């Protein structure tokens, strides 16, 4: 394969390997679910107390401040599955009832330091973000879906791995829906190969308030391919809302074929035999590969007395997969850069 393939790359064949899976593959396989042992939990809780004793703000805590002599190896194995295996894991068993909100933040942050390097998630410079319904309208300009209780369409986030820590699940709904981007690619290659030219050429995306400046209608100057190849790795970068809004804001109307191709990616990702649904329990940590997994969420309803709350980290991992320059600079903040914290600089 050509490691310097241009945006107009055309695939030579199907994607293979453990990242190309169907939902049925997990009907009798729970190897994606990693349960912490009692000894693991004791080590994590001891690390938390060590971290809190430093007196540092949570986001200043380092890996050394959160020592995990045994659990670190288990986290490395989980990350290997995310990076080079099926693309997702769920870590279960952390006990939260006795922790304050700030202690829970410190625990997740400390675990995250053993996974990768944090990426800024919003203009305020947040590295550890709280996901809850703020009553926003998902259809509004630059409204981000995590601040609503709406159904979220399949998409990826602009980082190597996204980690979610469940503090409280929803009263009803809020299922995490994940799909193999490699399987979606294979289905399109087999049944709609005419869509691949548009998908591989890519689109100028709406920055949705996550770009290098505060301009409300800012879009990427370059086309970002939905499917691309670099260094032998198939990468997906997809967000239908950002693609469609990007076309509106640039005035570059999507062709009928391009629009059909965008919709087909979404339809395939949500197909029963392709998507895999999981519900969160308090204390769960979900890790997803943003280049091989499309993730979505069902709508949900809250218990007003105990609203759904997740913590999120965007993480880049050491020696992450090679990316085309257009994909690596998707937010206009440099290779694998996060959201430019312009609001924090202004304030």
C-alpha positions in Angstrom: 0.0 0.0 0.0 1.1 3.6 -0.6 1.9 5.2 2.7 1.6 8.6 1.1 -1.8 8.0 -0.5 -3.6 11.2 -1.5 -7.1 12.1 -0.4 -8.4 10.6 -3.6 -7.1 7.1 -2.5 -9.1 4.2 -3.9 -9.2 0.9 -1.9 -7.5 -2.2 -3.3 -9.7 -4.6 -1.4 -11.7 -5.5 1.8 -10.6 -4.6 5.3 -9.6 -7.6 7.3 -8.6 -8.4 10.8 -10.3 -8.2 14.2 -11.5 -4.6 13.7 -13.9 -5.8 11.0 -16.7 -7.4 13.1 -20.4 -7.9 13.1 -22.7 -7.8 16.2 -23.2 -11.5 16.1 -19.5 -12.0 16.8 -20.2 -11.0 20.4 -23.3 -13.0 21.0 -21.3 -15.5 23.0 -18.1 -13.5 23.4 -17.6 -11.1 26.3 -13.8 -10.7 25.9 -14.5 -7.0 25.3 -15.6 -6.8 28.9 -12.7 -6.5 31.4 -13.7 -6.9 35.0 -11.4 -5.4 37.7 -10.7 -7.8 40.5 -10.9 -6.9 44.1 -7.1 -6.5 44.2 -7.3 -4.2 41.1 -9.9 -2.0 42.8 -7.9 -1.8 46.0 -4.9 -0.7 44.0 -6.9 1.9 42.1 -8.4 3.2 45.4 -4.9 3.4 47.0 -3.6 5.3 43.9 -6.5 7.7 44.3 -5.6 8.5 47.9 -2.0 9.0 46.9 -3.1 11.4 44.2 -5.4 13.4 46.4 -2.7 13.7 49.0 -0.6 15.7 46.5 -3.1 18.6 46.8 -2.8 19.2 43.1 -5.7 20.2 40.9 -7.1 17.1 39.2 -5.8 18.0 35.7 -2.3 18.6 37.0 -2.0 15.0 38.3 0.6 12.9 36.5 0.9 9.2 35.9 3.5 9.1 38.8 0.9 10.7 41.1 -1.5 7.8 40.4 0.7 4.7 40.8 -0.8 1.4 39.4 2.0 -1.2 39.6 -0.2 -4.1 38.6 -3.3 -2.5 37.0 -1.2 -0.4 34.6 -0.3 -3.7 32.7 -4.0 -4.6 32.4 -4.8 -1.1 31.1 -2.0 -1.5 28.5 -3.5 -4.8 27.4 -6.9 -3.2 27.1 -5.5 -0.3 25.1 -3.8 -2.8 22.8 -7.2 -4.3 22.1 -8.6 -0.9 21.3 -5.7 0.1 19.1 -4.9 -3.2 17.3 -7.9 -5.4 18.0 -11.6 -5.1 17.9 -11.4 -1.3 18.7 -13.3 -1.2 22.0 -13.3 -2.4 25.6 -15.5 -1.8 28.7 -13.7 -1.8 32.1 -16.1 -2.7 34.9 -16.0 -3.0 38.6 -15.0 0.5 40.0 -17.1 1.4 43.1 -18.3 4.9 43.2 -21.0 5.4 46.0 -18.5 6.7 48.5 -16.7 9.1 46.2 -17.4 12.8 45.8 -17.8 14.2 42.3 -14.2 15.6 42.5 -12.8 12.3 43.7 -14.5 10.5 40.8 -12.9 13.0 38.5 -9.5 12.4 40.0 -9.9 8.6 39.7 -10.8 8.8 36.0 -8.1 11.3 35.3 -5.5 9.1 37.0 -6.6 6.0 35.0 -6.5 8.1 31.9 -2.9 9.0 32.5 -2.0 5.3 32.1 -3.8 5.3 28.7 -2.6 8.3 26.8 -2.2 12.1 26.6 -5.3 14.4 27.1 -6.7 16.5 24.2 -8.6 19.7 24.8 -12.3 19.2 24.1 -13.8 22.7 24.0 -12.9 26.4 23.6 -12.7 26.6 27.4 -9.8 24.3 27.3 -11.5 21.4 29.2 -9.4 18.2 29.3 -11.9 16.3 31.5 -15.4 17.0 30.3 -18.8 16.3 32.0 -21.4 14.9 29.7 -25.0 15.7 30.8 -28.2 17.1 29.4 -28.2 20.9 29.6 -31.5 21.3 27.8 -29.9 22.4 24.5 -31.4 21.9 21.0 -29.3 19.4 19.1 -30.5 21.0 15.8 -29.1 24.4 16.7 -26.0 25.9 15.1 -22.8 24.7 16.8 -24.8 22.9 19.5 -22.8 19.8 20.5 -24.9 16.6 21.0 -23.4 15.7 24.4 -25.2 18.7 26.0 -28.6 17.3 25.0 -30.6 14.1 25.7 -31.2 13.6 22.0 -30.3 10.6 19.9 -26.8 11.0 18.6 -26.0 9.9 15.0 -23.0 7.6 14.4 -19.7 9.6 14.4 -16.1 9.7 15.6 -14.3 12.1 17.9 -11.1 14.0 17.0 -8.7 12.0 19.0 -7.1 8.5 19.1 -9.2 7.1 21.9 -12.3 8.4 23.6 -12.9 7.3 27.2 -16.2 7.6 29.0 -16.7 7.1 32.7 -20.2 6.5 33.9 -21.0 8.3 37.2 -24.8 7.8 36.8 -26.7 6.1 33.9 -30.0 7.5 32.5 -33.3 6.5 34.0 -34.3 5.1 30.6 -32.4 5.0 27.3 -28.9 6.4 26.7 -27.5 3.1 25.2 -24.1 3.3 23.7 -24.3 2.1 20.1 -21.0 1.2 18.4 -20.2 -0.2 14.9 -17.1 -1.3 13.1 -16.1 1.3 10.5 -14.2 -1.4 8.8 -17.4 -3.5 8.4 -19.2 -0.4 7.1 -16.4 0.1 4.6 -16.6 -3.5 3.4 -20.4 -3.3 3.0 -20.0 -0.2 0.8 -17.2 -1.7 -1.2 -19.3 -4.8 -1.9 -22.7 -3.2 -2.6 -22.1 0.5 -3.4 -18.6 0.9 -4.7 -19.7 4.0 -6.6 -20.0 5.8 -3.2 -16.3 5.4 -2.4 -15.1 8.1 -4.7 -17.0 10.7 -2.7 -16.2 9.2 0.6 -12.5 8.9 -0.1 -12.2 12.3 -1.7 -13.8 13.7 1.5 -15.6 16.9 2.6 -15.0 20.2 4.1 -16.5 19.8 7.6 -18.2 22.3 9.9 -16.0 22.9 12.9 -19.1 23.3 15.0 -17.4 25.7 17.4 -14.4 23.4 17.8 -12.1 25.1 15.3 -9.1 27.4 15.7 -11.2 30.6 16.2 -14.6 31.6 17.5 -16.0 32.3 14.1 -19.5 30.7 14.1 -19.4 29.5 10.5 -15.9 28.3 10.3 -15.2 25.1 8.3 -12.1 23.0 7.5 -10.1 24.6 4.7 -9.2 21.1 3.4 -11.3 18.1 2.5 -11.2 15.4 5.1 -11.8 11.9 3.7 -14.3 9.6 5.4 -12.1 6.6 4.5 -8.4 6.8 4.0 -5.3 4.7 4.2 -1.9 5.5 5.6 0.9 3.2 6.6 -1.2 0.1 5.9 -4.1 1.2 8.2 -7.6 1.9 7.1 -8.9 5.0 9.0 -12.5 6.4 9.2 -13.3 10.0 10.1 -17.1 10.6 9.9 -19.7 12.9 11.3 -22.7 13.4 9.0 -23.9 16.5 10.8 -20.6 18.2 10.4 -20.3 17.2 6.7 -23.8 18.4 5.9 -23.4 21.7 7.9 -20.0 22.1 6.2 -21.6 22.0 2.8 -24.2 24.6 3.9 -21.7 27.0 5.3 -19.3 26.8 2.3 -22.0 26.8 -0.3 -20.5 23.7 -1.8 -23.7 21.7 -2.5 -23.4 17.9 -2.0 -24.0 15.9 -5.1 -26.8 13.3 -5.0 -24.2 10.5 -4.9 -22.2 12.2 -2.1 -25.4 12.7 -0.1 -26.4 9.1 -0.7 -23.0 7.9 0.4 -23.1 9.9 3.6 -26.5 8.5 4.5 -25.4 5.0 3.6 -22.6 5.1 6.2 -25.1 6.1 8.8 -27.7 3.5 7.8 -25.1 0.7 7.8 -23.7 1.7 11.2 -27.2 1.4 12.7 -28.2 -1.8 11.0 -29.1 -4.6 13.4 -26.5 -7.1 12.3 -23.7 -4.5 12.4 -24.3 -2.3 15.4 -23.5 -3.5 19.0 -25.4 -1.9 21.8 -24.3 -1.7 25.4 -25.8 -0.1 28.5 -23.6 1.6 31.1 -23.5 0.8 34.8 -22.2 3.1 37.4 -18.4 2.8 37.4 -18.0 1.6 33.8 -15.2 3.0 31.7 -15.6 2.6 27.9 -12.7 3.0 25.6 -13.2 3.4 21.8 -10.8 3.7 18.9 -11.9 6.7 16.9 -10.5 5.5 13.6 -12.1 2.0 13.6 -15.3 2.5 15.6 -18.4 4.7 14.9 -20.3 5.5 18.1 -23.8 6.8 18.6 -26.3 7.0 21.5 -30.0 6.5 21.9 -32.1 9.3 23.3 -32.7 9.1 27.0 -34.8 10.4 29.9 -33.4 11.5 33.2 -34.4 11.0 36.8 -34.5 14.7 37.8 -33.1 13.7 41.2 -30.2 11.8 39.7 -29.4 13.0 36.1 -27.3 11.0 33.8 -23.6 12.0 34.1 -20.6 10.7 32.3 -17.0 12.0 32.3 -15.1 12.1 29.1 -11.5 12.2 28.1 -10.1 12.5 24.6 -6.8 10.8 24.5 -3.9 10.4 22.0 -1.8 7.4 22.6 2.0 7.0 22.1 2.9 5.7 18.7 -0.7 6.0 17.4 -1.6 4.9 13.9 -0.2 7.0 11.0 -2.8 9.4 9.5 -3.0 11.5 6.4 -2.1 15.1 7.0 -5.7 16.2 6.3 -7.1 13.7 8.9 -4.4 14.5 11.5 -5.2 18.2 11.2 -8.9 17.8 11.2 -9.6 20.7 13.7 -7.1 23.1 12.2 -4.9 23.0 15.3 -2.0 21.0 14.0 -1.4 17.2 13.8 -3.6 15.4 16.3 -4.4 18.7 17.9 -7.5 19.3 20.1 -9.9 22.1 20.2 -8.2 25.5 20.4 -8.9 26.9 23.9 -9.5 30.4 22.6 -12.2 31.1 25.1 -9.8 30.3 27.9 -7.2 32.6 26.4 -9.7 35.4 26.1 -10.9 35.0 29.7 
